[in-house]
């Protein structure tokens, strides 16, 4: 038990250090971004790159805090938590610096993130995970997906569901069919208002901005309410996006 407690403590220290490092880097990025925007016409491509970096570094500390809260709420499952957290940390620290990752890498990350969030749930909670991805599709292994693009949709489902209600549920479906990748997340909306935080609410804005900057008109994101169920449906036409990039050169 002492070994797991020590590991848990070290992971918390590591998370705090990483968050501090990212926040410092974010400040530098914002400073550079302001300077570049003064000469936007000459530095359009650099501004575009800095905007994406700024969005990513805003999102990552927020994600770390959510993960840490999940683990702290169920410290008795420390070993399992550390295993999944290790996968998530590896992805964020090493893969998220890439402009694109493979769909396989992003889905594996998303599944580890879901496992961490499951620590909040009762074993009887209705959590439905459906993987309809055709792994023989060549697009599954190509670097065509923005890293961390699945985070906000998944995190919001856990955040806005009353996990103590017997009638609550969360449904998450991954699908890759032909040229289309889609992620559908549905959850029963909690009757309890979510806790307001002074720095919350950046996830959806960042996700839409990243999608707009990269995929533009080759994606759709529909988010709506049916009765007491909130549904998010993201669809990206990967082939259409690749063809546009080849045409641009």
ChimeraX commands (.cxc) that place a marker at each C-alpha (Angstrom):
marker #1 position 0.00,0.00,0.00 radius 0.5
marker #1 position 2.90,2.35,0.76 radius 0.5
marker #1 position 4.31,1.85,-2.73 radius 0.5
marker #1 position 1.04,2.83,-4.42 radius 0.5
marker #1 position 0.66,5.86,-2.14 radius 0.5
marker #1 position 4.16,7.02,-3.07 radius 0.5
marker #1 position 3.43,6.52,-6.77 radius 0.5
marker #1 position 0.21,8.47,-6.44 radius 0.5
marker #1 position 2.04,11.33,-4.70 radius 0.5
marker #1 position 4.73,11.40,-7.40 radius 0.5
marker #1 position 2.11,11.50,-10.14 radius 0.5
marker #1 position 0.40,14.46,-8.47 radius 0.5
marker #1 position 3.75,16.28,-8.25 radius 0.5
marker #1 position 4.40,15.50,-11.91 radius 0.5
marker #1 position 1.00,16.83,-12.91 radius 0.5
marker #1 position 1.53,20.06,-10.99 radius 0.5
marker #1 position 4.95,20.58,-12.61 radius 0.5
marker #1 position 3.59,19.89,-16.08 radius 0.5
marker #1 position 0.68,22.31,-15.55 radius 0.5
marker #1 position 3.08,25.04,-14.38 radius 0.5
marker #1 position 5.33,24.44,-17.38 radius 0.5
marker #1 position 2.40,24.61,-19.79 radius 0.5
marker #1 position 1.04,27.78,-18.23 radius 0.5
marker #1 position 4.45,29.46,-18.58 radius 0.5
marker #1 position 4.67,28.33,-22.18 radius 0.5
marker #1 position 1.16,29.62,-22.80 radius 0.5
marker #1 position 2.17,33.09,-21.57 radius 0.5
marker #1 position 5.13,33.11,-23.96 radius 0.5
marker #1 position 2.90,31.96,-26.82 radius 0.5
marker #1 position 0.37,34.73,-26.12 radius 0.5
marker #1 position 3.16,37.32,-26.10 radius 0.5
marker #1 position 4.52,36.05,-29.41 radius 0.5
marker #1 position 1.00,35.91,-30.84 radius 0.5
marker #1 position 0.37,39.58,-30.02 radius 0.5
marker #1 position 3.61,40.56,-31.75 radius 0.5
marker #1 position 2.87,38.47,-34.81 radius 0.5
marker #1 position -0.65,39.85,-35.19 radius 0.5
marker #1 position 0.78,43.36,-35.61 radius 0.5
marker #1 position 2.31,42.16,-38.88 radius 0.5
marker #1 position -0.40,39.65,-39.77 radius 0.5
marker #1 position -0.16,39.98,-43.54 radius 0.5
marker #1 position 3.54,39.03,-43.47 radius 0.5
marker #1 position 3.23,36.32,-40.89 radius 0.5
marker #1 position -0.15,34.75,-41.57 radius 0.5
marker #1 position 1.10,31.16,-41.45 radius 0.5
marker #1 position 3.02,31.77,-38.21 radius 0.5
marker #1 position 0.00,33.36,-36.57 radius 0.5
marker #1 position -2.09,30.37,-37.57 radius 0.5
marker #1 position 0.42,28.02,-35.95 radius 0.5
marker #1 position 0.60,30.08,-32.76 radius 0.5
marker #1 position -3.18,30.20,-32.47 radius 0.5
marker #1 position -3.33,26.41,-32.54 radius 0.5
marker #1 position -0.58,26.14,-29.93 radius 0.5
marker #1 position -2.32,28.66,-27.69 radius 0.5
marker #1 position -5.57,26.69,-27.85 radius 0.5
marker #1 position -3.78,23.44,-27.04 radius 0.5
marker #1 position -1.96,24.83,-24.01 radius 0.5
marker #1 position -5.17,26.34,-22.66 radius 0.5
marker #1 position -6.85,22.97,-22.91 radius 0.5
marker #1 position -4.18,20.67,-21.48 radius 0.5
marker #1 position -3.99,22.09,-17.91 radius 0.5
marker #1 position -7.80,22.00,-17.77 radius 0.5
marker #1 position -7.71,18.33,-18.84 radius 0.5
marker #1 position -5.06,17.50,-16.23 radius 0.5
marker #1 position -7.20,19.01,-13.47 radius 0.5
marker #1 position -10.22,16.95,-14.49 radius 0.5
marker #1 position -8.15,13.76,-14.56 radius 0.5
marker #1 position -6.62,14.50,-11.18 radius 0.5
marker #1 position -10.06,15.11,-9.66 radius 0.5
marker #1 position -11.24,11.73,-10.94 radius 0.5
marker #1 position -8.27,9.92,-9.42 radius 0.5
marker #1 position -8.48,11.75,-6.09 radius 0.5
marker #1 position -12.14,10.81,-5.72 radius 0.5
marker #1 position -11.26,7.12,-5.87 radius 0.5
marker #1 position -7.75,6.80,-4.49 radius 0.5
marker #1 position -8.38,3.20,-3.47 radius 0.5
marker #1 position -8.13,2.30,-7.16 radius 0.5
marker #1 position -4.74,3.93,-7.41 radius 0.5
marker #1 position -2.94,1.19,-9.34 radius 0.5
marker #1 position -5.57,1.06,-12.09 radius 0.5
marker #1 position -5.74,4.85,-12.19 radius 0.5
marker #1 position -1.98,5.21,-12.57 radius 0.5
marker #1 position -1.93,2.73,-15.43 radius 0.5
marker #1 position -4.55,4.66,-17.40 radius 0.5
marker #1 position -3.09,8.00,-16.37 radius 0.5
marker #1 position 0.27,6.87,-17.71 radius 0.5
marker #1 position -1.32,6.29,-21.13 radius 0.5
marker #1 position -3.00,9.69,-21.06 radius 0.5
marker #1 position 0.16,11.51,-19.94 radius 0.5
marker #1 position 2.27,9.85,-22.62 radius 0.5
marker #1 position -0.19,10.95,-25.26 radius 0.5
marker #1 position -0.51,14.53,-24.03 radius 0.5
marker #1 position 3.21,15.06,-23.45 radius 0.5
marker #1 position 4.54,13.35,-26.58 radius 0.5
marker #1 position 1.79,13.05,-29.18 radius 0.5
marker #1 position -0.14,16.30,-28.71 radius 0.5
marker #1 position 2.86,18.30,-29.97 radius 0.5
marker #1 position 2.25,16.79,-33.40 radius 0.5
marker #1 position 0.00,18.63,-35.81 radius 0.5
marker #1 position -1.81,15.39,-36.58 radius 0.5
marker #1 position -1.97,11.89,-35.11 radius 0.5
marker #1 position -3.49,8.68,-36.38 radius 0.5
marker #1 position -7.10,7.90,-35.63 radius 0.5
marker #1 position -5.90,4.79,-33.79 radius 0.5
marker #1 position -3.79,6.90,-31.42 radius 0.5
marker #1 position -6.61,9.36,-30.74 radius 0.5
marker #1 position -9.19,6.64,-30.10 radius 0.5
marker #1 position -6.83,4.72,-27.78 radius 0.5
marker #1 position -6.28,7.96,-25.84 radius 0.5
marker #1 position -10.03,8.62,-25.67 radius 0.5
marker #1 position -10.69,5.11,-24.34 radius 0.5
marker #1 position -8.07,5.60,-21.59 radius 0.5
marker #1 position -9.68,8.93,-20.72 radius 0.5
marker #1 position -13.06,7.23,-20.45 radius 0.5
marker #1 position -11.59,4.57,-18.13 radius 0.5
marker #1 position -10.29,7.31,-15.82 radius 0.5
marker #1 position -13.68,9.03,-15.78 radius 0.5
marker #1 position -15.33,5.70,-15.00 radius 0.5
marker #1 position -13.72,5.90,-11.55 radius 0.5
marker #1 position -16.42,8.41,-10.64 radius 0.5
marker #1 position -19.21,6.02,-11.53 radius 0.5
marker #1 position -21.08,3.31,-9.72 radius 0.5
marker #1 position -20.62,-0.18,-11.22 radius 0.5
marker #1 position -24.35,-0.05,-12.00 radius 0.5
marker #1 position -24.16,3.21,-13.96 radius 0.5
marker #1 position -25.31,2.85,-17.58 radius 0.5
marker #1 position -22.16,3.63,-19.59 radius 0.5
marker #1 position -22.30,2.48,-23.20 radius 0.5
marker #1 position -19.12,2.50,-25.28 radius 0.5
marker #1 position -19.48,1.45,-28.91 radius 0.5
marker #1 position -16.53,1.09,-31.24 radius 0.5
marker #1 position -17.71,0.81,-34.85 radius 0.5
marker #1 position -14.36,1.65,-36.38 radius 0.5
marker #1 position -13.25,-0.38,-39.37 radius 0.5
marker #1 position -9.62,-1.02,-38.43 radius 0.5
marker #1 position -8.87,-2.33,-41.93 radius 0.5
marker #1 position -9.56,1.13,-43.31 radius 0.5
marker #1 position -6.23,2.73,-44.33 radius 0.5
marker #1 position -7.34,6.03,-42.75 radius 0.5
marker #1 position -7.29,4.39,-39.31 radius 0.5
marker #1 position -3.48,4.41,-39.31 radius 0.5
marker #1 position -2.88,7.71,-41.13 radius 0.5
marker #1 position -2.00,10.94,-39.33 radius 0.5
marker #1 position -5.15,12.89,-40.22 radius 0.5
marker #1 position -6.73,13.70,-36.84 radius 0.5
marker #1 position -6.03,16.66,-34.55 radius 0.5
marker #1 position -4.72,15.37,-31.20 radius 0.5
marker #1 position -7.12,15.77,-28.24 radius 0.5
marker #1 position -10.04,16.65,-30.52 radius 0.5
marker #1 position -12.28,14.10,-28.75 radius 0.5
marker #1 position -11.65,15.44,-25.23 radius 0.5
marker #1 position -14.32,18.12,-24.88 radius 0.5
marker #1 position -17.25,16.01,-26.08 radius 0.5
marker #1 position -16.35,13.14,-23.73 radius 0.5
marker #1 position -15.51,15.29,-20.70 radius 0.5
marker #1 position -18.74,17.27,-21.00 radius 0.5
marker #1 position -20.84,14.11,-20.91 radius 0.5
marker #1 position -19.34,13.11,-17.56 radius 0.5
marker #1 position -19.51,16.68,-16.27 radius 0.5
marker #1 position -23.19,17.30,-17.06 radius 0.5
marker #1 position -24.65,13.93,-16.09 radius 0.5
marker #1 position -26.10,13.23,-12.66 radius 0.5
marker #1 position -24.02,10.12,-11.98 radius 0.5
marker #1 position -26.04,9.31,-8.85 radius 0.5
marker #1 position -29.36,9.11,-10.68 radius 0.5
marker #1 position -30.57,5.60,-11.56 radius 0.5
marker #1 position -32.00,6.81,-14.87 radius 0.5
marker #1 position -28.83,8.56,-16.04 radius 0.5
marker #1 position -26.66,7.25,-18.82 radius 0.5
marker #1 position -23.75,8.14,-21.08 radius 0.5
marker #1 position -23.37,6.74,-24.58 radius 0.5
marker #1 position -20.17,7.19,-26.63 radius 0.5
marker #1 position -19.82,5.85,-30.16 radius 0.5
marker #1 position -16.72,5.93,-32.37 radius 0.5
marker #1 position -17.17,5.16,-36.05 radius 0.5
marker #1 position -14.99,5.11,-39.15 radius 0.5
marker #1 position -16.85,4.21,-42.30 radius 0.5
marker #1 position -15.41,4.82,-45.76 radius 0.5
marker #1 position -14.04,8.38,-45.59 radius 0.5
marker #1 position -16.03,9.54,-42.58 radius 0.5
marker #1 position -14.92,9.55,-38.95 radius 0.5
marker #1 position -17.66,10.29,-36.44 radius 0.5
marker #1 position -17.93,10.59,-32.69 radius 0.5
marker #1 position -21.37,10.65,-31.10 radius 0.5
marker #1 position -21.78,11.36,-27.39 radius 0.5
marker #1 position -25.14,11.40,-25.62 radius 0.5
marker #1 position -26.00,11.79,-21.96 radius 0.5
marker #1 position -29.04,12.41,-19.81 radius 0.5
marker #1 position -28.85,15.99,-18.56 radius 0.5
marker #1 position -28.51,16.41,-14.82 radius 0.5
marker #1 position -31.23,18.32,-12.98 radius 0.5
marker #1 position -28.50,19.74,-10.77 radius 0.5
marker #1 position -26.76,22.84,-12.16 radius 0.5
marker #1 position -23.04,22.22,-12.79 radius 0.5
marker #1 position -20.62,23.86,-10.39 radius 0.5
marker #1 position -19.47,27.16,-11.81 radius 0.5
marker #1 position -15.73,27.73,-12.00 radius 0.5
marker #1 position -14.02,31.00,-12.78 radius 0.5
marker #1 position -11.90,29.48,-15.56 radius 0.5
marker #1 position -14.33,26.92,-16.94 radius 0.5
marker #1 position -16.07,26.94,-20.29 radius 0.5
marker #1 position -13.05,27.09,-22.62 radius 0.5
marker #1 position -13.36,23.53,-23.87 radius 0.5
marker #1 position -16.18,23.94,-26.40 radius 0.5
marker #1 position -14.81,27.23,-27.69 radius 0.5
marker #1 position -11.36,25.71,-28.20 radius 0.5
marker #1 position -12.71,22.60,-29.90 radius 0.5
marker #1 position -14.76,24.60,-32.41 radius 0.5
marker #1 position -11.87,26.98,-33.09 radius 0.5
marker #1 position -9.45,24.12,-33.74 radius 0.5
marker #1 position -11.95,22.39,-36.04 radius 0.5
marker #1 position -12.57,25.64,-37.94 radius 0.5
marker #1 position -8.86,26.39,-38.33 radius 0.5
marker #1 position -7.98,22.95,-39.66 radius 0.5
marker #1 position -11.00,21.15,-41.13 radius 0.5
marker #1 position -13.03,24.20,-42.11 radius 0.5
marker #1 position -15.92,23.00,-44.33 radius 0.5
marker #1 position -14.95,19.31,-44.22 radius 0.5
marker #1 position -16.49,18.77,-40.78 radius 0.5
marker #1 position -19.80,19.19,-38.99 radius 0.5
marker #1 position -20.45,19.45,-35.25 radius 0.5
marker #1 position -24.08,19.27,-34.19 radius 0.5
marker #1 position -24.98,19.68,-30.52 radius 0.5
marker #1 position -28.62,19.67,-29.45 radius 0.5
marker #1 position -31.11,18.56,-26.80 radius 0.5
marker #1 position -33.87,15.99,-27.29 radius 0.5
marker #1 position -36.16,15.98,-24.27 radius 0.5
marker #1 position -33.66,15.59,-21.40 radius 0.5
marker #1 position -30.84,14.11,-23.49 radius 0.5
marker #1 position -27.88,16.15,-24.72 radius 0.5
marker #1 position -26.34,14.89,-27.96 radius 0.5
marker #1 position -23.06,15.86,-29.64 radius 0.5
marker #1 position -22.26,14.53,-33.09 radius 0.5
marker #1 position -18.90,15.27,-34.71 radius 0.5
marker #1 position -18.27,14.14,-38.27 radius 0.5
marker #1 position -15.08,14.70,-40.27 radius 0.5
marker #1 position -14.66,13.80,-43.92 radius 0.5
marker #1 position -11.02,12.71,-43.81 radius 0.5
marker #1 position -10.63,12.02,-47.53 radius 0.5
marker #1 position -12.14,15.35,-48.52 radius 0.5
marker #1 position -9.79,17.13,-46.12 radius 0.5
marker #1 position -6.74,15.24,-47.47 radius 0.5
marker #1 position -7.71,16.07,-51.06 radius 0.5
marker #1 position -8.05,19.76,-50.20 radius 0.5
marker #1 position -4.61,19.78,-48.62 radius 0.5
marker #1 position -3.10,18.09,-51.67 radius 0.5
marker #1 position -4.75,20.64,-53.93 radius 0.5
marker #1 position -3.43,23.53,-51.87 radius 0.5
marker #1 position -0.02,21.90,-52.00 radius 0.5
marker link #1:1,2 radius 0.2
marker link #1:2,3 radius 0.2
marker link #1:3,4 radius 0.2
marker link #1:4,5 radius 0.2
marker link #1:5,6 radius 0.2
marker link #1:6,7 radius 0.2
marker link #1:7,8 radius 0.2
marker link #1:8,9 radius 0.2
marker link #1:9,10 radius 0.2
marker link #1:10,11 radius 0.2
marker link #1:11,12 radius 0.2
marker link #1:12,13 radius 0.2
marker link #1:13,14 radius 0.2
marker link #1:14,15 radius 0.2
marker link #1:15,16 radius 0.2
marker link #1:16,17 radius 0.2
marker link #1:17,18 radius 0.2
marker link #1:18,19 radius 0.2
marker link #1:19,20 radius 0.2
marker link #1:20,21 radius 0.2
marker link #1:21,22 radius 0.2
marker link #1:22,23 radius 0.2
marker link #1:23,24 radius 0.2
marker link #1:24,25 radius 0.2
marker link #1:25,26 radius 0.2
marker link #1:26,27 radius 0.2
marker link #1:27,28 radius 0.2
marker link #1:28,29 radius 0.2
marker link #1:29,30 radius 0.2
marker link #1:30,31 radius 0.2
marker link #1:31,32 radius 0.2
marker link #1:32,33 radius 0.2
marker link #1:33,34 radius 0.2
marker link #1:34,35 radius 0.2
marker link #1:35,36 radius 0.2
marker link #1:36,37 radius 0.2
marker link #1:37,38 radius 0.2
marker link #1:38,39 radius 0.2
marker link #1:39,40 radius 0.2
marker link #1:40,41 radius 0.2
marker link #1:41,42 radius 0.2
marker link #1:42,43 radius 0.2
marker link #1:43,44 radius 0.2
marker link #1:44,45 radius 0.2
marker link #1:45,46 radius 0.2
marker link #1:46,47 radius 0.2
marker link #1:47,48 radius 0.2
marker link #1:48,49 radius 0.2
marker link #1:49,50 radius 0.2
marker link #1:50,51 radius 0.2
marker link #1:51,52 radius 0.2
marker link #1:52,53 radius 0.2
marker link #1:53,54 radius 0.2
marker link #1:54,55 radius 0.2
marker link #1:55,56 radius 0.2
marker link #1:56,57 radius 0.2
marker link #1:57,58 radius 0.2
marker link #1:58,59 radius 0.2
marker link #1:59,60 radius 0.2
marker link #1:60,61 radius 0.2
marker link #1:61,62 radius 0.2
marker link #1:62,63 radius 0.2
marker link #1:63,64 radius 0.2
marker link #1:64,65 radius 0.2
marker link #1:65,66 radius 0.2
marker link #1:66,67 radius 0.2
marker link #1:67,68 radius 0.2
marker link #1:68,69 radius 0.2
marker link #1:69,70 radius 0.2
marker link #1:70,71 radius 0.2
marker link #1:71,72 radius 0.2
marker link #1:72,73 radius 0.2
marker link #1:73,74 radius 0.2
marker link #1:74,75 radius 0.2
marker link #1:75,76 radius 0.2
marker link #1:76,77 radius 0.2
marker link #1:77,78 radius 0.2
marker link #1:78,79 radius 0.2
marker link #1:79,80 radius 0.2
marker link #1:80,81 radius 0.2
marker link #1:81,82 radius 0.2
marker link #1:82,83 radius 0.2
marker link #1:83,84 radius 0.2
marker link #1:84,85 radius 0.2
marker link #1:85,86 radius 0.2
marker link #1:86,87 radius 0.2
marker link #1:87,88 radius 0.2
marker link #1:88,89 radius 0.2
marker link #1:89,90 radius 0.2
marker link #1:90,91 radius 0.2
marker link #1:91,92 radius 0.2
marker link #1:92,93 radius 0.2
marker link #1:93,94 radius 0.2
marker link #1:94,95 radius 0.2
marker link #1:95,96 radius 0.2
marker link #1:96,97 radius 0.2
marker link #1:97,98 radius 0.2
marker link #1:98,99 radius 0.2
marker link #1:99,100 radius 0.2
marker link #1:100,101 radius 0.2
marker link #1:101,102 radius 0.2
marker link #1:102,103 radius 0.2
marker link #1:103,104 radius 0.2
marker link #1:104,105 radius 0.2
marker link #1:105,106 radius 0.2
marker link #1:106,107 radius 0.2
marker link #1:107,108 radius 0.2
marker link #1:108,109 radius 0.2
marker link #1:109,110 radius 0.2
marker link #1:110,111 radius 0.2
marker link #1:111,112 radius 0.2
marker link #1:112,113 radius 0.2
marker link #1:113,114 radius 0.2
marker link #1:114,115 radius 0.2
marker link #1:115,116 radius 0.2
marker link #1:116,117 radius 0.2
marker link #1:117,118 radius 0.2
marker link #1:118,119 radius 0.2
marker link #1:119,120 radius 0.2
marker link #1:120,121 radius 0.2
marker link #1:121,122 radius 0.2
marker link #1:122,123 radius 0.2
marker link #1:123,124 radius 0.2
marker link #1:124,125 radius 0.2
marker link #1:125,126 radius 0.2
marker link #1:126,127 radius 0.2
marker link #1:127,128 radius 0.2
marker link #1:128,129 radius 0.2
marker link #1:129,130 radius 0.2
marker link #1:130,131 radius 0.2
marker link #1:131,132 radius 0.2
marker link #1:132,133 radius 0.2
marker link #1:133,134 radius 0.2
marker link #1:134,135 radius 0.2
marker link #1:135,136 radius 0.2
marker link #1:136,137 radius 0.2
marker link #1:137,138 radius 0.2
marker link #1:138,139 radius 0.2
marker link #1:139,140 radius 0.2
marker link #1:140,141 radius 0.2
marker link #1:141,142 radius 0.2
marker link #1:142,143 radius 0.2
marker link #1:143,144 radius 0.2
marker link #1:144,145 radius 0.2
marker link #1:145,146 radius 0.2
marker link #1:146,147 radius 0.2
marker link #1:147,148 radius 0.2
marker link #1:148,149 radius 0.2
marker link #1:149,150 radius 0.2
marker link #1:150,151 radius 0.2
marker link #1:151,152 radius 0.2
marker link #1:152,153 radius 0.2
marker link #1:153,154 radius 0.2
marker link #1:154,155 radius 0.2
marker link #1:155,156 radius 0.2
marker link #1:156,157 radius 0.2
marker link #1:157,158 radius 0.2
marker link #1:158,159 radius 0.2
marker link #1:159,160 radius 0.2
marker link #1:160,161 radius 0.2
marker link #1:161,162 radius 0.2
marker link #1:162,163 radius 0.2
marker link #1:163,164 radius 0.2
marker link #1:164,165 radius 0.2
marker link #1:165,166 radius 0.2
marker link #1:166,167 radius 0.2
marker link #1:167,168 radius 0.2
marker link #1:168,169 radius 0.2
marker link #1:169,170 radius 0.2
marker link #1:170,171 radius 0.2
marker link #1:171,172 radius 0.2
marker link #1:172,173 radius 0.2
marker link #1:173,174 radius 0.2
marker link #1:174,175 radius 0.2
marker link #1:175,176 radius 0.2
marker link #1:176,177 radius 0.2
marker link #1:177,178 radius 0.2
marker link #1:178,179 radius 0.2
marker link #1:179,180 radius 0.2
marker link #1:180,181 radius 0.2
marker link #1:181,182 radius 0.2
marker link #1:182,183 radius 0.2
marker link #1:183,184 radius 0.2
marker link #1:184,185 radius 0.2
marker link #1:185,186 radius 0.2
marker link #1:186,187 radius 0.2
marker link #1:187,188 radius 0.2
marker link #1:188,189 radius 0.2
marker link #1:189,190 radius 0.2
marker link #1:190,191 radius 0.2
marker link #1:191,192 radius 0.2
marker link #1:192,193 radius 0.2
marker link #1:193,194 radius 0.2
marker link #1:194,195 radius 0.2
marker link #1:195,196 radius 0.2
marker link #1:196,197 radius 0.2
marker link #1:197,198 radius 0.2
marker link #1:198,199 radius 0.2
marker link #1:199,200 radius 0.2
marker link #1:200,201 radius 0.2
marker link #1:201,202 radius 0.2
marker link #1:202,203 radius 0.2
marker link #1:203,204 radius 0.2
marker link #1:204,205 radius 0.2
marker link #1:205,206 radius 0.2
marker link #1:206,207 radius 0.2
marker link #1:207,208 radius 0.2
marker link #1:208,209 radius 0.2
marker link #1:209,210 radius 0.2
marker link #1:210,211 radius 0.2
marker link #1:211,212 radius 0.2
marker link #1:212,213 radius 0.2
marker link #1:213,214 radius 0.2
marker link #1:214,215 radius 0.2
marker link #1:215,216 radius 0.2
marker link #1:216,217 radius 0.2
marker link #1:217,218 radius 0.2
marker link #1:218,219 radius 0.2
marker link #1:219,220 radius 0.2
marker link #1:220,221 radius 0.2
marker link #1:221,222 radius 0.2
marker link #1:222,223 radius 0.2
marker link #1:223,224 radius 0.2
marker link #1:224,225 radius 0.2
marker link #1:225,226 radius 0.2
marker link #1:226,227 radius 0.2
marker link #1:227,228 radius 0.2
marker link #1:228,229 radius 0.2
marker link #1:229,230 radius 0.2
marker link #1:230,231 radius 0.2
marker link #1:231,232 radius 0.2
marker link #1:232,233 radius 0.2
marker link #1:233,234 radius 0.2
marker link #1:234,235 radius 0.2
marker link #1:235,236 radius 0.2
marker link #1:236,237 radius 0.2
marker link #1:237,238 radius 0.2
marker link #1:238,239 radius 0.2
marker link #1:239,240 radius 0.2
marker link #1:240,241 radius 0.2
marker link #1:241,242 radius 0.2
marker link #1:242,243 radius 0.2
marker link #1:243,244 radius 0.2
marker link #1:244,245 radius 0.2
marker link #1:245,246 radius 0.2
marker link #1:246,247 radius 0.2
marker link #1:247,248 radius 0.2
marker link #1:248,249 radius 0.2
view
